[in-house]
């Protein structure tokens, strides 16, 4: 895929200084309020905070892993994660390893009122918006704000991204209109298909790479719906009629992290939500998110996010 621009991160000497980023100062498209670029972050501990003054940022994680701290909230990110930062967000990458993302920076008026209304009406669209409120109509806590694409869905989204890259660099009006339409297409594609868990895996009806992709996609849905249960690698492997070692190999290749790591990230993200939105103690939270006890949850939380649950809760207190 040929990207119109690639951003290579280099360490700064003053990582605590907040860098303001305004849309007018960015190398945006000459005809529409949009900047598309591929971002690469080599191994590092902290990029330092950046403040997005007046634009939205859509990120598609393509490779590597790390922590994306958004408005003091640490999110673990792995390939296949997709999310949007709203205007006014302050963010930084921490403890990142070979992290690569595709980024779309745009202002609200890129889309018409009708297009925005259509996007908001899509099931799952609210999950893209990091920094939104933690409650919806019934005032119940939401799960962490992000979408994770199945391997098959991720490849389809990248195909659309490739088409956008081709049109983005062309100057004629037709290319500008296609860039706009294809970005809308990408957002619709990302947020559609967030359906319920399909317990009946279709692996017996398909073969080869397609079977693996569809099987892993269903396993991901099961993990996201039932992460609080005592899921094990052998149990998940049996759904695809694979040995635990072969299943772990395929899962890691498709998703970017081992299955146990992925399940732990889902549990910890739910723990973050409960720490922000409830007064439950660590034992109660551990029981709700799938950890055996409070101390195990606390250790996993600190290892992943490099802060204690108590310190995290105090940030939002």
N, C-alpha and C positions, 0 to 999 in steps of 0.2 A: 504494500500500500504506500503510495507517495503522499506524504503529508505536506501541506502548504508551509508549515512552520514547525520547527522542533525546538523546544526549550530544554536546555541542559542545566540542571541546578549545580551551582558551585557554592561551597560553604562561605558564609558571611562572618566577618570578624565581630559583629555586634548582634548576636542572635536574639537578644531580648528586645531590640528596637522594633516597634510596630511600623511596618512599611505601608503607607496608604496607597491604594491602587484605584485610580479613577478611569472610567471607560474612555474618556476623551484622550487620555495619555497612552492608550494601548494601540498597537498596530492593527486596527480593525479593518474589516472589509471596506473597500472604497465606496460601495453602493448600499450596503445594509448594515444595521447595527449588530455585527457579529464578528467574533474572532475565533478561529479554529486553530488549535495547535496540539502537537504531541509533546508531553512533558516526561522527562526522564530524571530520576533521582537516584544516584548511586548510593552506596551504603553510607549512613550517617545517623546522627542522634537527634538533630533538631534543625529545621530550616529557619526558625524564627517566625514570628507572626506577621501575617499580611492582612490588611483590612480592605475588603471589597466595598468601596464607597457606594457605588450606584449601578451595579449590574448583577445579573444572575450568573452562576457557573454550573454547568452540567459536566459531571465527571464520569467516565467509563474506565474502570481499572482493567488494564490489559496484562500486566505482568508484575511479579514481585509481591511484596507485602509490607505492611507498616501500620502506623497509627496516624489517623488524620484527626487532629484536635480542632474542633469547630466550636467557637464560643465557649471554650473551656471544657468541652465534652470530648473525650477521646473515643474515636471509633476505630476498631480494627478494620483494615481494608485488604481484600484479596482479589485476584482476577475474577471478573464477572460482576463485581459490585458496581451499582449505578446510583448516583444521587445528585441532588441540586442544592447548592448553597444560595440563599436569598441575598439581596442587597443588604449591606450593613454587617455581614458576617466577618468575623476575624478568625483566621485559621492558620495552622502550621502542620507540617509533617514531622513525625518523630519516630525514631527507631525503625527507619525504613531500610529495605534491602532490595536493590535493583527494581525499584518501583517505577512503573510506567503507566501513564494515564493519557487518555484523549480528553481534551477539555474544550468545551464550547462556552465562550463568554458572550453574553448578549443582554440587551436591555428589554424592558417589558414591551415597548412599542414595536419590537420585532414582529409580534403576533397581533392580529386583530382581536377585537372583543369577542367575536364569534369563535375564533380559534382557541382563545384562552378558556372560554366557557366549555368548549368541547373537550379540552384536555382535562379540566377539573372534573368533568362528569365521568371520566374513565375510572373503572375500578382499579384501585391500587395507586392512582396518581399521587395521592397525599403522601404515600410512603417514600417518594423521591425527595421530599422537601426536608432537609436537615435544618433544624432550628425552629420548626413549627411547634405548636403547643402539644403537650403530651396527652391531651384528651380530645375525644370527639363527642358527638351528640349525647351519648349516654354518660359522659364524664368518666369513662373507664380508661385506665392507662393504656397508651398505645405501645406496640412493640417498637424497637429501634427503627428510626427512619432510614430506610434504604431498600433497594431491591437487589436481589442477587439473581443473575440470569443463569438458567441452565446452560450446559455446554452447547447444546443445539441452538438455543435462543441467542446465546452470545455470538455464535458464528453468523446467524442471520442479521443481527444488529451490526456486526462488523462489515457485512456485505453492503448494508445501507451506508455505513460510514465511508466505505471506499468510494461509493458513488458521489457522496457529498464532497469528498476531497477532490475528485476530478472536476466538478462543476465550480467549486469555490474559487479556483484560480483563474477561471475564464472571465473576461471582461464584459461579454455581451449580455444584453438584458435577459435573454432566454436562460443563460446560465445562472444569473442572479435569482430569477424566479424559481428555477429548479433547486437551487441551494436552499431557499426558503421552504419549498414544499417538501424536500427530502428531510430537512431537520424536523419538520412537523411529523412526517412519516416515522422518523426514528423515535420521537417521543411517544407516539401512539404505539409503535411496535414494542417499546420497552415496557409500557404500562399495561398492555393487554396480556391476556393469558396467565393472569395470576389466580388461577382456579384452585378448587379444593384438591386435596390429596387423592390420587387415583390409586387405590389399593391393588387393583389388578394390573400388574406390569405386563406390557405387551411384548416382552423379550422373546417369547416363543414364536411370535409371528414375523419377526424381523431378524436380520443377521448382521454380522460384521460390525463396523464402526457405528452404523445407525442404531443397532441394538444396544451397544454400550452407551451411546449418548442418551437415548430415550430411557434406558434403565437408570443411569445416574441422575437424570432429570427427575425421575419419580422418587428416587432415594432422597434427593435434596428437598423435595416437597414434604416427604415424610419427616425428615429431620426438622424442618421449619415448623411443622404442625405438632410434633411430639417430642421436641428436644427435652422437655421436662421429665420424660419417662426414662427408665434405665436402658437406653439404646446402647447396643454393643456392636463392634465391628463384625463379629461372626453373625449376629442377627441380621444386620443390614446386608452382609454378603450373601446370606441364604436367599434373600429376595431376588437376587440375580443368578442364583445357582452357581456361585463362584466360591472358591476358597477364600478365607480372610486375607491371605497375602496377595492373591491376584486381584481381589476387589480393592484393597488398599492401593495397589499399584495403579489401577485404572482410575480410581477416584482422585488420587493425587495428581495424575496427569491431566485429567479433565478440569478439575476444580482449582488446582493450584496449591492446595494444602491437604494433609491427611484427614481422613474422616473424623478422627477423634478431635483434632484441632478445630475442625469446622463446627462440630457439635458444641464444643466448649465455648466457641465464640458466640454462638446463638444464646447459650445459657448466660454468659457474662453480659451480653447486650440487654437481655431481659432483666438481669440483676441491676444494671444501670438505671433502667426505667423505674424499677421499684424503689431504688434508693432516692431517686429524684422526686417521686410522686407519692410515696407512702412513708409511714413511720415504723414500718415493720423492722424487727431486729434481724441480725444476720442469720440466725437459725431459721426463722420463718421464711426469709428470702431464699435461703438454700433449699428448703423443702419445696418451694414453688418453682424453682428453676432447674432442679435436677441434680444438685450437689448433695452429698451424703450428710454434710454438717456445715455449720457456719465457718469454722476455722479453715476447712478445705476451700470453701468459696473465697474467703478473705485472701488466702495465699495465691490462688489462681488469679484473682482480681489484681493484686499488686504485681504479680509477675507479668501480666499482660499489659496493664495500663500504667505501671510504674508509679502508682499511688495507692494508698489504702482506701477501702470503701468509706471509712469515716471521713477522710479528707475529701473524697469525691462528693459525698453528701453535703459537707459543709460548704462546698463551692456553690451549691444551688439552694442552700438553706435560707 
